[in-house]
């Protein structure tokens, strides 16, 4: 029996995850967008912790420059994602407030 290349196996799982994620997110009703953004912010906060560990790897003399660079990029992208998620959540919640006509 022939072995499957691990790269091809992991790439196929990644592509399947993209398709599943796309269809799951686009099928969410508008009323559930705020809880979905909350979960996304929670996942991004875990990414921030991992990125901070990758950037601070030099403190234990075990890190390479690529780990620091990718950790810094992950830190920036996850921070933007969290900030944007809070903005979207704030706008979604503002849609449900009653308007004062004073």
N, C-alpha and C positions, 0 to 999 in steps of 0.2 A: 504494500500500500504506500502511495506517495504522500509525503508530508507537505502541508500547505505552508508557504512562506509566512512567517509571523507578521511581516510588514503588510502583506496583502490582506491577511486576516484582520489586523487592526484597522487598516484603511477601510475595509468593507463595513466593519462595525461603526466606524466614524461616519461614513456616508449614510448608513441606515439611521443613525441617531439624528443626523441633519434632517432627513425626510420625516421621521416620526415627530421630531420637535416642531417642524414647520406646520404639519397638519394638526398637531395638538394645540399649538398657540393660536392658529387662525380659526379653530373651531370653538374657541372660548367665547361665551356670551359677554357682552359689554359689562354686565353687572359683576362679573368675576375678574375683571382686569385688575382691580386694586389688590385683591388677595394674591393674584399671580405676580404682581410687581413686588409685593412684600416677600414672597418666596425667592424671587430673583435677587432682591437686595440681600437676603440672608445668605444665599449661595455666593454672591459676590464678596460678602464680608469674609467668608472662609477663604476665598481666593486671595484677598488682601493679606490675611495672616500668612498664608503660604508664600506669597510674593515677598513679604517683609523678611521671612526666614531666608528666602533665596538671596535677597539683596544683602542681608547681614551675615552671610556665610563667611565672609572674610574674618569675622571676629573669632572663629574657631580654626582658622587656617586650613580649611578643607574645600574651599570653593574655587571655581574657575571663573574667568571673565565672562564666559557665555552664560553661566548660571546667574551672575549678577545682572547682565544685560537683559536676559529674558525675565528675570524677577522684577526688574524695574519697569519693563514694558507691561508686564501683567499687573503691576501695582497701579500704573497710570490708567490702563484700560478698565480695570475693576473699579477704580475710584470714579471715573467718568460714568460708568454704568450705575453705580450706587447713586451718585448725584442726579443723574437723569431719571432714575427710577423714582426718587423722591419728588422730583418736579412733576413727573407724569401722574404720580399718585395724588399730589396736591391738586392738580388740575381736574382729575377725575372726581375727587371729593368735592371740589368747588361746584361741579355741575349739579350736585344733589342739594346744595344749600338753597334756601328760599331767598328770593330777591326782595330787598326792601325798596319801596318806591317813595323814598322821602325826599 
